[in-house]
Amino acid sequence: MANGLKKIPVWAWILGVLIILGLWMVSIYNGLVTKEGSVQSTWAEVEVQYQRRSDLVPELVATVQGAADFEQSTLTEVTEARTNWLTTSSNPDASVEDQIAAAGTFDSAFARLLVSVEAYPDLTATENFQTLQSQLEGTENRVAVARMDFNNAATAFNVTIRTIPTKFVAATFGFEAYPLFESDEGSQDAPTVEFDF
């Protein structure tokens, strides 16, 4: 048998090693493509939920505008944040970072609107507003779940492209880490709620 191994030329051994390395790189590359596809799929779900929220905002703004003394600046801020998010999310050149930033601005403005609305008991008592509020609460839950799923998929992908030897294949083919949704500064502090009775 030793004689059989001696008869195999060196170039055949080198070719065999190169084929094995090539197959190994293809396997790692395919795994990265699959994980990146998962990240992109979960990002699409985030966009769907933000779009759902965005579609509900004009109805909410119209309902809230019925309260004559409602803070116009809050409505303007929400409308502008919605427009910014729609523009950014429909721009094919916008990075995920830009879209996350626009979504964060939209989140903040929307949260301020919901807090402001609570100061108007006549408005919150209307059936139309209650129905809309229920839809918005459901949408907010869906947004939170979609963001969590995206963060989980992006974290798994980011960890994978940082581990050796996958790191070398990822760098060779230009795979880059995805940004994560993070909470706004100060959001870990519970808000102060005051009731005027």
N, C-alpha and C positions, 0 to 999 in steps of 0.2 A: 504494500500500500504506500509506503514511503516513496517507492519509485514512481508511483502514479502522481503524487504531489509534485515531485521534482520535474515532471514532464509539463506541468502547467506553466506557461510563460509568465514572466513578471507583469507584462502589460495586461494579461487577463486578470490577475489579482487586483491590479490598480483599477481596471474597468469594473470589476465586481464591487470593490469598495465604493467607487463613485456612484454606481447604480444604487447601492444601499443608502448612501448619503442623500442622493436625489429623492429616493422614495420617502426617506425620513422627513426631508424638507417639505415635500408635497403633503405628507400627512399633517405636519404641523401647520402649514399654510391653510389647508382645508379646515382644520379645527379653528383657526383664527377667523376665517371667513364665516364659519357657522356662528361663532360667538358674536362677531360684529353684526351679523344678520339679526341676531336676537336683540342686540342693543338698538338697532335701527327699528325693529318691529315694536319694541316697547316705547321708543321715542314717538313713533307714529301714533300709538295709543294716547300718549300725553297730548299730542297735538289735537287728536279727536276730542278729548275731554275739554281742552281749552277752547276749541271751536264751539263745542256745545255751550259752554259758559258764555262765550262771546255772543252767541246767538240769543241767549236769554237777556243779556244786558240791555238792549234797546227797549224790550218790553218792561224791564224793571225801571229804567230811567223814565219811560213814559208814565208808568204808574206813580212813581215818586214825584214827578213834576206836578202832579195834581195837588200836592201839598204846597200851597202858595209861598209859604215862608221857608221852604226847604233850602238848605245851603246849596246855592248854585255852583259854587266852586267845587264842591264834592262831585256833583254830576259832571261838570266839565272835566275834572281830573279822571274820572272813570272812563268817560267817552274818549279822551285823548289816549289813555293807557290802552284801551281796547283797539283803537286805530293803530297805535304803534305796534301792538302785538300782531294784528292782522297783516300789517305791512311787512314786518320782520319775518313772520312765519311763512308768508307767500313768496318771499325773496329766495330764489334757489341759491344765491351766493351767500346768504346769511349763515354764519357758523352756528353750531349748537350753543356756544357760549353766548352769542348775541340773542338767540332765541330764549335761552334761559333767563338772561337779563330782562328782556321784554316781558317775559312771563312773570318775573318777580315784581316788576313795576305794576303789571296788571293785578297781580295778587294783592299787593299793598293797597292800591286804589280801591279795589273791590271790597276788601276788608273794611276800609274806612267808611265806604258807603253803607255797608250792612250795619256797622256800629252806629252811624248817624241816623239811620232809619228808625232805630229803637227809641229815639227821642220823640217820635211822632205816633202816639197811641191811636189816633184816628186813622192814620194810614195803615198801621199794622193790623187793625181790626177788620179791614176790608177783605172780602172773600177772594178777590182777584190777587191781592198782595199775598195772602196766606197760601194760595195755590202756587204762586210764583216762588215764594220763599221755600216751600217744600221742594220744588223742582231744583232750586238753587242749592239747597242743602244736600240733596242727592248728588248733584253735579260736583259739589265741593268734595264729597267723599270719593267720587270716582277720580277726580283730579289727584287727590292724595294717594290713592292706591296706584294710579298710573305712574305718578312720580316715584313712589317707592319701588315699583317694579323696574322702572328705568334705572334708578340708582343701583338696584341689585344686579341687573344685567351689565351695566357699565362697570361696576366694581369688579365683577367676575372677569370681564374682558380686560380691564386695566391691570388686575393682578396677574392674569395669564401673560400679558405682553411684557411684564416686568420680571418674570421668572426665567432662569437660565435652564435650558438652551433656547427656549421659545423667544426670548428677548432678541437674539441674533437674527432669527428668521423674521420677526416682526419689524425690526429695524431695516432689514434688507428690502422688504416689500412695502415699507412706508406706513405700517399700522401705527396709529397714534392713540393716546389715552383719551377717553371721553370725560368731559367735565360732569360734575354731579350737581344735583339740586342741593342747596344748602339753605338752612334757615336764615332769615334776616337777623342782623345784629340786634340784640335786645329781645328777641322773640322767646328766649328761655325764661324771661321774667313774666310772671302772671300779670295780666292787665288789672288796673284798678277800676272797680265798678262802683259808682255812687248812685244811690236811689234818692230822688227828691220826692218825699211823700208829704 
